[in-house]
Amino acid sequence: MGVKNIYERFIWFDYRARAKRYPNASSLAEKFEISTKTGQRDIEFMRNRLNCPLEYDKREKGYYYEDDTFSLPMVYLSSREISSLLIARKMLQDISGGYIGDEITSILNKITNVLNKHMAIGDHIDDAVSFQLIEYSPASETVFKSVLEGCLKQRCLNFTYYSPVREEKSLRTVDPYHLFNYMGTWHLVAYCHMRKGIRDFALNRISEVKVLDDTFDISEDFDFKEYFQSSFGLYKGKAREMVTLRFSPLKSKWIKDQIWHRDQKAKFLKDGSFELSFPIADFFEIKMEVLKHGDMVEVIKPKNLRELIKNEAKNIAKIY
């Protein structure tokens, strides 16, 4: 119980020093009903043992942090909290691709500062966790910053967008709702003025972007959670069909613990095969996923998806 109380005092003192409220031994003693000498010993422990960069301001008669990027070495962090910090740090480094620039450096420094207190070797952090992304398309720094600014400030964007399907460019004006990273590639969910609806724009296909002075309000009809959880994969929108896939007994060993959709239904059959059902809004991505598993998966329904896979298999066979 005593150790817990000490940590509580450290946290309180750390918070007030960081906020430049200039705590001292007297205010610490008053807050936690301890002696002033005990309060001073706590401060010396923080400075000498925890290496807190505390400086005393004679005018304010209290302490402040000389280095505001310092993080208190919180030895009471759980393994889950440490894991979360590691993952957050690597995601900021790896997924950003370096184009967020100096703005993110301060955040990374603070996370690294906390993690260093829990690592046996300081430079071992980057060896502990990593992400490997393949087949992703990086966006330029200019595009990313402009799109992010539009999302945060709710200002309209104007840009040129390339469609690989039509092999043409078009000028778009959009209300940028949400920026998200899917499998390493950045996408913008926005209301397109030309299409009169919500559209997904891959940032690597955006060029000549401008942040306009016009502002917007997100439509009341648009629900972020419903949009992102409505159907399988990248292609969102109102789910139009239920897909049922049947995996072979061998493949089922790897598939059975996977989550493909929040509303998925799963069951094992007597022969050991595994059926997975979930809603989709578009056939393109699920087609690619089915083909990836080769002859270890069969589309049970819908019929039009079965035909699509069947024709694709025939075309592949012709190549070989």
Secondary structure, DSSP 4 states (H G I P E B T S, - for coil): -HHHHHHHHHHHHHHHHHTT----HHHHHHHHT--HHHHHHHHHHHHHTS---EEEETTTTEEEESSTT-----TT--HHHHHHHHHHHHHHHHTTTTTTGGGGHHHHHHHHHHHHTT-SSGGGHHHH------S-----HHHHHHHHHHHHHTEEEEEEEEETTTTEEEEEEEEEEEEEEETTEEEEEEEETTTTEEEEEEGGGEEEEEEEEEE----TT--HHHHHHSSSSS--SS--EEEEEEE-HHHHHHHTT--S-TT-EEEE-TTS-EEEEEEES-HHHHHHHHHHTGGGEEEEE-HHHHHHHHHHHHHHHHH-
